[in-house]
Amino acid sequence: MTPVTLALHTVDIGTLPTHDFIAYCDSLITRVQHSWDAGADVVVLPEYVWQGLELLAPEPSLNSFAKWFWRECWPRLREALSHPQKTVVLG
């Protein structure tokens, strides 16, 4: 049986980023990649990793945030975090 190494992260939802969405998305990518580089096979971020970010949208609404996520953030995440031997759970 091959061992699997997990990296479990937490996020402080009380500290929303004051910068743009892309910078936040990139910071999550960096956290995952650092965990993989440190030997993790699976990186797990909590389900609330995206909570509250809709308040930073140009039009603060869940709909505006969802549009941003699928158009801007998801393609970045998919490209940066697609790895044949690694896994990430993004909340």
Contacts in CASP RR format, 6 or more apart in sequence:
PFRMAT RR
TARGET T0000
AUTHOR 0000-0000-0000
METHOD contacts of the structure
MODEL  1
MTPVTLALHTVDIGTLPTHDFIAYCDSLITRVQHSWDAGADVVVLPEYVW
QGLELLAPEPSLNSFAKWFWRECWPRLREALSHPQKTVVLG
4 41 0 8 1.000
4 42 0 8 1.000
5 39 0 8 1.000
5 40 0 8 1.000
5 41 0 8 1.000
5 42 0 8 1.000
6 40 0 8 1.000
6 41 0 8 1.000
6 42 0 8 1.000
6 43 0 8 1.000
6 44 0 8 1.000
7 35 0 8 1.000
7 38 0 8 1.000
7 39 0 8 1.000
7 40 0 8 1.000
7 42 0 8 1.000
7 43 0 8 1.000
7 44 0 8 1.000
8 44 0 8 1.000
9 31 0 8 1.000
9 35 0 8 1.000
9 43 0 8 1.000
9 44 0 8 1.000
9 45 0 8 1.000
9 46 0 8 1.000
10 46 0 8 1.000
11 45 0 8 1.000
11 46 0 8 1.000
11 48 0 8 1.000
11 49 0 8 1.000
13 48 0 8 1.000
13 51 0 8 1.000
13 52 0 8 1.000
16 52 0 8 1.000
16 53 0 8 1.000
16 55 0 8 1.000
16 56 0 8 1.000
17 23 0 8 1.000
17 24 0 8 1.000
17 27 0 8 1.000
17 53 0 8 1.000
17 56 0 8 1.000
20 56 0 8 1.000
21 53 0 8 1.000
21 56 0 8 1.000
21 57 0 8 1.000
21 68 0 8 1.000
21 72 0 8 1.000
21 73 0 8 1.000
22 72 0 8 1.000
22 73 0 8 1.000
22 76 0 8 1.000
24 53 0 8 1.000
25 72 0 8 1.000
25 73 0 8 1.000
25 76 0 8 1.000
25 77 0 8 1.000
26 76 0 8 1.000
28 45 0 8 1.000
28 49 0 8 1.000
28 77 0 8 1.000
28 90 0 8 1.000
29 76 0 8 1.000
29 77 0 8 1.000
29 80 0 8 1.000
29 81 0 8 1.000
31 43 0 8 1.000
31 45 0 8 1.000
32 43 0 8 1.000
32 45 0 8 1.000
32 81 0 8 1.000
32 88 0 8 1.000
33 80 0 8 1.000
33 81 0 8 1.000
35 43 0 8 1.000
36 43 0 8 1.000
36 83 0 8 1.000
36 86 0 8 1.000
40 86 0 8 1.000
41 85 0 8 1.000
41 86 0 8 1.000
41 87 0 8 1.000
42 86 0 8 1.000
42 87 0 8 1.000
42 88 0 8 1.000
42 89 0 8 1.000
43 86 0 8 1.000
43 87 0 8 1.000
43 88 0 8 1.000
43 89 0 8 1.000
44 88 0 8 1.000
44 89 0 8 1.000
44 91 0 8 1.000
45 88 0 8 1.000
45 89 0 8 1.000
45 90 0 8 1.000
45 91 0 8 1.000
46 91 0 8 1.000
47 91 0 8 1.000
48 91 0 8 1.000
49 90 0 8 1.000
49 91 0 8 1.000
50 65 0 8 1.000
50 69 0 8 1.000
50 91 0 8 1.000
53 65 0 8 1.000
54 60 0 8 1.000
54 61 0 8 1.000
54 62 0 8 1.000
54 64 0 8 1.000
54 65 0 8 1.000
57 64 0 8 1.000
57 65 0 8 1.000
57 68 0 8 1.000
58 64 0 8 1.000
77 90 0 8 1.000
81 88 0 8 1.000
END
